[in-house]
Amino acid sequence: MKINLKEKSKSLQFKLFLTLFVSTSLVVFAIIMVNNIILESVYKYAKIQVAKNLYSKINEYYNYYSNYNIISELRQIEIKNNIEILIQDENGDIEYFGNKDIVETINSVNKMPSTLIEKEGTLVIRNYSNLPNNQFILLSSVLDNGYKLYVKIPVTAIQESVRISNQALILLGMVLIIISSCVASIISKKFTEPILQLDKITKKMANLDFSEKYDKKNGSEEINALGENINEMSDKLEITIGQLRRNNDELEKDVEEKSKIDEMRKQFISDVSHELKTPIGLIQGYAEGLLENVNEDEESRKFYAEVIIDEANKMDIMVKELLELMKLEYKERQFKDTEFDLTELINEEIRRETINLKDKNINLEFNNDKKNMVYADQEYIEEVVNNYLTNAIKHCEEINGEKKISICCEERKNKKIRITVFNTGKKIPEENLNKIWGRFYKVDSSRNRDAGGTGIGLALVKAIMNNYENKYGVKNLDDGVEFYADINTK
């Protein structure tokens, strides 16, 4: 709570409100002070002027209007101006008095302390302000006809009027301060709302969030211009940062791709050097045997030569497959996609493997009644089917009295056809399900060369499917293993 109050006290809205509130309060206080200090003096001055004018007026009455009812006029003047009048003739007899208090005052006035305010001829104005409860100003003068005129102006009444006026001003000032506080709060809020909005926008911009824009409905012309500039800057920053991000992503991809290529190159060299050791060793050994005539009969020499040729052919196939795999993994191969019948392609692969199927006494099931038109590079799809089929033949074993391979084509969503190749036999250990797609990986750790294959087939399938961005994989079923791959349709 303390933190919030401290933060609010620093806000522009609070400072603007405080400024308006203090300014209004100071104005009200200044008015009350001026009223308290000056009003009494002004009031006294005004009353003195009234008394002086009254002197001239009464003098005029006696000089020019002898038959005029001056008594009635004098009473109205007293009531209207809250003063007391006394007139004496030349002998000191009272010609007129409005209140008996003035008679007593005139009789004792010479004994009272006073201050001279003004003297002009017979006209004398004195201030009797040292009396406890009877402060007044007295104007005394001699009229042209010899009468003496006394005008008593009560100061206590003036002070009471000033006090009442001050009380009214204080009450009015409090109401005015409350009203001005509400108005100041509204004005400060209205004034600071667009600034707070700009503050919110700039904070989001600092966090690279350019979603919010300034709404120029409520702001002044200057703030609206600032808001438009911030909106324009936000748009430009968003475009620039977006471009920088794209460039950065591309750069990261390039670096990642380069790193990947370097890693693949190292892996290629490692794989080739590892896999070629055995055939090179065999070729070298049998070639040395031929040179040294280890076996002199024609049949032995022919066997040696056949081994050398066989190993050389295996090396040739392996190197070609590795090169093809590298091109696929680098995505340097341009696929020649055409529409063809997948069913016909599978039937052709089955015909090629007929002898192997018979030799191993494998029952192959494939529903070839329906055409399955796909759109892809026929050569690479043939590679996928061939790898799946030869892999199934190699690992097919008798389960529950049956040695079987089953091939199926199934239409999928998103214009795909899924080919599945199932064979009865041992399940692949769960920890090896992802590893079998690596190059030269064989579940059989002995890597027996008599089993055939280069260990690159499934890696080729993976590379082909990745280029097409299609799903592929393997699943362990109750009585065997099933491989699958999705192929595009047109």
C-alpha positions in Angstrom: 0.0 0.0 0.0 2.9 2.4 0.9 4.5 1.6 -2.4 1.3 2.3 -4.3 0.8 5.7 -2.6 4.4 6.6 -3.2 4.2 5.7 -6.8 0.9 7.6 -7.2 2.4 10.6 -5.5 5.0 10.7 -8.3 2.4 10.3 -11.1 1.6 13.2 -13.5 -2.1 12.8 -12.7 -1.5 13.3 -9.0 0.8 16.2 -9.5 -1.7 17.9 -11.9 -4.5 17.3 -9.4 -2.4 18.7 -6.5 -1.4 21.8 -8.5 -5.1 22.6 -9.4 -6.2 21.9 -5.8 -3.4 24.0 -4.2 -4.0 26.8 -6.7 -7.7 27.0 -5.9 -7.1 26.8 -2.2 -4.6 29.6 -2.4 -6.9 31.8 -4.3 -9.7 31.2 -1.8 -7.4 31.8 1.1 -6.1 35.0 -0.6 -9.7 36.3 -1.1 -10.5 35.6 2.6 -7.3 37.4 3.8 -7.9 40.3 1.5 -11.5 40.5 2.7 -10.4 40.4 6.3 -7.7 43.0 6.0 -9.1 45.4 3.4 -12.9 45.1 3.7 -13.1 46.9 7.1 -11.0 49.8 5.8 -13.0 50.0 2.6 -16.2 49.8 4.5 -15.1 52.6 6.8 -14.0 54.7 3.9 -17.3 54.2 2.1 -19.2 55.1 5.3 -17.1 58.2 5.7 -17.8 59.2 2.2 -21.5 58.7 2.8 -21.2 60.9 5.9 -19.4 63.6 4.0 -22.0 63.5 1.2 -24.7 63.6 3.9 -23.1 66.8 5.3 -23.4 68.5 1.9 -26.9 67.3 1.4 -28.2 68.5 4.9 -26.4 71.8 4.4 -28.2 72.1 1.0 -31.6 71.3 2.7 -31.2 74.0 5.2 -30.0 76.6 2.7 -32.6 76.0 -0.1 -35.5 74.0 1.2 -36.8 75.6 4.4 -40.2 74.1 4.1 -38.9 70.6 3.2 -39.7 67.8 5.7 -36.1 67.2 6.6 -36.9 65.1 9.7 -38.4 62.3 7.6 -35.5 62.4 5.1 -32.9 62.2 7.9 -34.6 59.1 9.4 -34.6 57.2 6.1 -30.9 58.1 5.7 -30.1 56.7 9.1 -31.9 53.5 8.5 -30.5 53.0 5.0 -26.8 53.6 6.0 -26.9 52.3 9.6 -25.7 55.6 11.1 -26.9 58.1 13.7 -27.4 61.8 13.2 -27.7 64.7 15.7 -28.2 68.4 14.8 -27.9 71.3 17.3 -28.9 74.9 16.8 -26.7 77.9 17.7 -27.8 77.8 21.3 -26.9 74.1 21.7 -30.5 72.9 21.6 -31.1 69.7 19.8 -32.8 70.2 16.5 -32.8 66.5 15.6 -31.5 63.2 16.9 -32.3 59.7 15.7 -31.3 57.8 18.9 -30.8 59.0 22.5 -27.5 57.1 22.5 -26.0 59.7 20.2 -27.0 62.4 22.7 -25.0 60.7 25.4 -22.1 60.1 23.1 -21.9 63.8 22.1 -22.0 64.9 25.7 -19.2 62.6 26.7 -17.1 62.6 23.5 -14.6 65.1 24.7 -13.5 62.7 27.4 -13.0 59.7 25.0 -9.6 58.9 23.3 -9.7 59.3 19.5 -7.6 59.4 16.4 -8.0 62.2 13.8 -8.9 60.8 10.4 -9.6 64.0 8.4 -10.0 67.8 9.0 -11.2 70.3 6.5 -12.4 73.6 7.7 -15.2 73.0 10.3 -15.5 69.4 9.2 -13.7 67.0 11.5 -13.7 63.2 11.3 -12.3 61.2 14.3 -12.0 57.5 15.0 -12.9 56.3 18.5 -11.5 52.7 18.4 -10.1 52.3 21.9 -13.5 51.8 23.6 -14.4 48.2 24.7 -17.9 47.9 23.2 -18.6 51.3 21.6 -16.1 51.8 18.7 -17.3 54.4 16.2 -16.3 57.1 13.8 -17.7 60.6 14.4 -18.1 63.3 11.8 -18.7 66.8 13.3 -19.1 70.0 11.4 -20.9 73.4 11.4 -23.5 74.0 8.7 -23.8 77.3 6.8 -26.8 78.3 9.1 -24.7 77.8 12.2 -26.2 74.5 13.2 -23.8 71.7 14.4 -24.0 68.4 12.7 -22.8 65.1 14.2 -22.8 61.8 12.3 -21.9 58.7 14.2 -20.8 55.7 12.2 -20.7 52.5 14.4 -17.5 50.6 13.8 -18.7 47.5 15.7 -21.4 47.0 13.1 -18.7 47.2 10.4 -16.6 44.6 12.1 -19.6 42.4 12.5 -20.3 42.7 8.8 -16.7 41.8 8.0 -16.9 38.8 10.3 -20.1 37.5 8.7 -18.6 38.2 5.3 -15.5 36.2 6.2 -17.6 33.3 7.5 -19.6 33.3 4.3 -16.4 33.4 2.3 -14.9 30.5 4.3 -18.0 28.4 3.7 -18.1 29.3 0.1 -14.4 28.7 -0.2 -14.8 25.2 1.3 -17.6 24.4 -1.2 -15.5 25.9 -4.0 -12.4 23.8 -2.9 -14.5 20.6 -2.9 -16.0 21.4 -6.3 -12.6 22.4 -7.7 -11.1 19.1 -6.3 -13.7 17.1 -8.2 -13.1 19.2 -11.3 -9.3 18.9 -10.9 -9.6 15.2 -10.5 -11.7 14.9 -13.7 -9.5 17.3 -15.7 -6.2 15.6 -14.5 -7.6 12.2 -15.4 -8.8 13.3 -18.8 -5.5 15.1 -19.4 -3.3 12.1 -18.3 -5.4 9.3 -19.8 -3.8 9.6 -23.3 -0.3 10.0 -21.6 -0.9 6.8 -19.6 -2.0 5.1 -22.8 1.2 6.2 -24.5 3.2 4.9 -21.4 1.5 1.5 -21.7 2.2 1.3 -25.4 5.8 2.2 -25.0 6.3 -0.3 -22.2 4.9 -3.0 -24.5 7.1 -1.8 -27.3 10.1 -2.2 -24.9 9.1 -5.8 -24.6 8.8 -6.1 -28.4 5.0 -6.2 -28.3 3.6 -4.0 -31.0 0.0 -5.1 -30.9 -1.5 -2.0 -29.2 -1.9 1.3 -31.0 -2.7 4.8 -29.7 -6.3 5.9 -30.1 -6.4 9.6 -30.7 -10.0 10.2 -29.6 -9.4 11.9 -26.2 -6.0 13.6 -26.4 -5.0 17.1 -27.3 -3.7 18.0 -30.7 0.0 17.8 -29.5 -0.5 14.4 -27.7 -2.4 13.0 -30.7 0.5 14.0 -32.9 2.9 12.3 -30.5 0.6 9.2 -30.5 0.6 9.1 -34.3 4.4 9.3 -34.3 4.6 6.4 -31.8 2.2 4.3 -33.9 4.3 4.9 -37.0 7.5 4.1 -35.0 5.8 1.0 -33.7 4.8 -0.2 -37.2 8.3 0.4 -38.5 9.9 -1.3 -35.5 7.6 -4.3 -35.9 8.6 -4.6 -39.6 12.3 -4.1 -38.9 12.4 -6.6 -35.9 10.3 -9.1 -37.9 12.8 -8.9 -40.7 15.7 -9.2 -38.3 14.1 -12.3 -36.8 13.6 -13.8 -40.2 17.2 -13.1 -41.1 18.3 -14.5 -37.7 16.2 -17.6 -38.3 17.7 -18.1 -41.7 21.2 -17.5 -40.3 20.5 -20.1 -37.6 19.2 -22.5 -40.2 22.3 -22.0 -42.3 24.6 -22.5 -39.3 22.6 -25.5 -38.2 22.6 -26.9 -41.8 26.3 -26.3 -42.1 26.9 -28.0 -38.7 24.6 -30.8 -39.8 26.5 -31.2 -43.1 29.8 -31.3 -41.3 28.5 -33.9 -38.9 27.1 -36.0 -41.7 30.4 -35.7 -43.6 32.3 -36.9 -40.5 29.7 -39.7 -40.0 30.0 -40.7 -43.7 33.7 -41.0 -43.5 33.4 -42.9 -40.2 30.8 -45.3 -41.7 32.6 -45.9 -44.9 35.9 -46.5 -43.2 34.2 -48.9 -40.8 32.1 -50.8 -43.3 34.8 -51.1 -46.0 37.4 -52.6 -43.7 36.0 -56.2 -44.0 35.5 -56.3 -47.9 38.9 -54.6 -48.4 40.5 -57.0 -46.1 38.9 -60.0 -47.9 39.9 -58.7 -51.3 43.4 -58.0 -50.1 43.8 -61.5 -48.6 42.4 -63.4 -51.5 44.4 -61.3 -54.0 47.6 -62.0 -52.1 46.6 -65.7 -52.2 46.3 -65.6 -55.9 49.6 -63.8 -56.3 51.4 -66.4 -54.1 49.6 -69.3 -55.8 48.3 -70.6 -52.5 46.0 -73.0 -54.4 47.4 -74.2 -57.7 44.2 -75.9 -59.0 42.0 -74.0 -61.3 38.9 -74.4 -59.1 40.5 -72.8 -56.0 41.8 -69.9 -58.1 38.3 -69.4 -59.6 36.8 -69.4 -56.0 39.3 -66.8 -54.9 38.5 -64.6 -58.0 34.7 -64.9 -57.3 35.2 -63.9 -53.7 37.1 -60.8 -54.8 34.5 -59.9 -57.5 31.6 -60.5 -55.0 33.2 -58.3 -52.3 34.0 -55.6 -54.9 30.3 -55.7 -56.0 29.2 -55.3 -52.4 31.6 -52.4 -52.0 30.2 -50.8 -55.2 26.6 -51.2 -54.0 27.4 -49.9 -50.6 29.2 -46.8 -51.9 26.4 -46.0 -54.3 23.8 -46.4 -51.6 25.8 -44.2 -49.3 26.2 -41.5 -51.9 22.5 -41.6 -52.7 21.7 -41.4 -49.0 24.0 -38.4 -48.5 22.3 -36.6 -51.4 18.8 -37.3 -49.9 19.9 -36.2 -46.5 21.4 -33.0 -47.9 18.2 -32.6 -49.9 20.2 -32.2 -53.1 18.0 -34.7 -55.0 15.3 -33.4 -57.3 12.3 -35.8 -57.2 10.7 -36.6 -60.6 7.1 -37.0 -59.4 4.7 -38.7 -61.6 1.4 -40.5 -61.2 1.6 -44.3 -61.1 -0.2 -47.4 -59.8 1.3 -48.4 -56.4 -0.4 -51.8 -56.7 1.4 -52.6 -59.9 4.7 -51.5 -58.4 4.2 -53.8 -55.4 3.3 -56.7 -57.7 6.5 -56.2 -59.7 8.6 -56.3 -56.4 6.8 -59.5 -55.3 7.6 -61.1 -58.7 11.3 -60.3 -58.2 11.3 -62.0 -54.8 9.3 -65.0 -55.8 12.3 -67.4 -55.6 13.3 -66.1 -52.1 9.7 -66.5 -50.9 9.5 -70.1 -52.2 13.0 -71.0 -50.8 12.0 -69.7 -47.3 8.5 -71.2 -47.6 6.8 -67.8 -46.9 3.1 -67.3 -47.6 2.7 -63.7 -49.0 -0.7 -62.0 -48.9 -1.5 -58.9 -51.0 -4.9 -57.8 -52.2 -4.0 -56.6 -55.7 -7.6 -56.2 -57.1 -7.7 -52.4 -56.7 -5.6 -49.7 -58.3 -3.9 -47.3 -55.9 -2.7 -44.3 -57.8 0.0 -42.3 -56.1 2.0 -39.2 -57.1 5.7 -39.4 -56.3 9.1 -40.3 -57.7 8.5 -44.0 -58.8 12.2 -44.9 -58.4 12.3 -43.8 -54.8 9.0 -45.4 -53.8 10.2 -48.6 -55.4 13.3 -48.3 -53.1 10.9 -48.0 -50.1 8.8 -51.0 -51.1 11.9 -53.1 -51.9 13.6 -52.3 -48.6 10.4 -53.1 -46.6 9.8 -56.4 -48.6 13.4 -57.7 -48.5 13.6 -56.7 -44.8 10.4 -58.7 -44.1 11.7 -61.8 -46.0 15.0 -61.6 -44.2 13.3 -61.6 -40.7 10.2 -63.7 -41.4 9.9 -66.6 -39.0 7.3 -69.2 -38.3 4.8 -68.2 -35.6 1.9 -70.5 -34.6 2.6 -72.8 -37.5 2.5 -70.0 -40.0 5.3 -68.1 -41.8 3.6 -65.1 -43.4 4.1 -61.7 -45.0 1.1 -59.4 -45.5 1.1 -56.2 -47.7 -1.7 -53.8 -47.5 -2.6 -50.4 -49.1 -5.0 -48.1 -47.2 -6.4 -44.7 -48.1 -5.7 -42.1 -45.5 -6.7 -38.5 -44.9 -5.0 -35.5 -46.6 -4.6 -37.4 -49.9 -2.3 -40.1 -48.6 -2.1 -43.8 -49.2 -0.4 -45.9 -46.5 1.5 -49.0 -47.4 2.1 -51.5 -44.6 4.4 -54.6 -44.7 3.9 -57.2 -42.0 5.9 -60.3 -41.3 5.6 -62.9 -38.6 8.7 -63.3 -36.4 10.5 -61.9 -33.4 9.6 -58.4 -32.1 12.2 -55.6 -32.3 13.3 -54.6 -28.8 11.6 -51.4 -27.8 14.9 -49.6 -27.2 15.9 -50.4 -30.8 12.7 -49.2 -32.6 14.2 -45.7 -33.3 17.8 -46.9 -33.8 17.0 -49.2 -36.8 16.5 -46.2 -39.0 20.2 -45.2 -38.6 22.7 -46.1 -41.3 24.6 -49.5 -40.8 22.5 -50.3 -37.7 21.6 -53.9 -37.3 19.6 -55.4 -34.4 22.0 -58.4 -34.7 25.0 -57.1 -32.9 27.2 -59.7 -34.6 26.5 -58.0 -37.9 26.8 -61.3 -39.7 27.6 -60.8 -43.4 25.9 -64.0 -44.4 22.5 -62.3 -43.5 23.0 -60.0 -46.5 22.2 -56.3 -46.8 24.3 -53.2 -46.3 22.4 -51.7 -43.3 21.6 -48.6 -45.3 18.1 -49.6 -46.6 16.0 -48.3 -43.7 18.1 -45.1 -43.5 17.3 -44.6 -47.2 13.5 -45.0 -46.4 13.8 -42.5 -43.6 15.6 -39.9 -45.9 13.0 -40.4 -48.7 10.0 -40.0 -46.3 11.6 -36.9 -44.7 12.1 -35.3 -48.1 8.3 -35.8 -48.8 7.5 -34.9 -45.2 5.4 -38.0 -44.9 4.9 -40.3 -41.9 6.8 -43.7 -41.6 7.6 -46.1 -38.9 7.5 -49.6 -37.4 5.2 -51.3 -34.8 5.5 -54.5 -32.8 2.4 -56.6 -33.1 1.4 -59.7 -31.2 2.9 -62.2 -33.8 5.3 -60.0 -35.7 6.5 -56.6 -36.9 4.8 -54.1 -39.2 6.5 -51.3 -41.2 4.5 -48.5 -42.7 5.0 -45.4 -44.9 2.6 -42.7 -46.3 2.7 -41.8 -50.0 1.1 -38.8 -51.7 -1.7 -38.9 -54.1 -2.4 -36.3 -56.8 
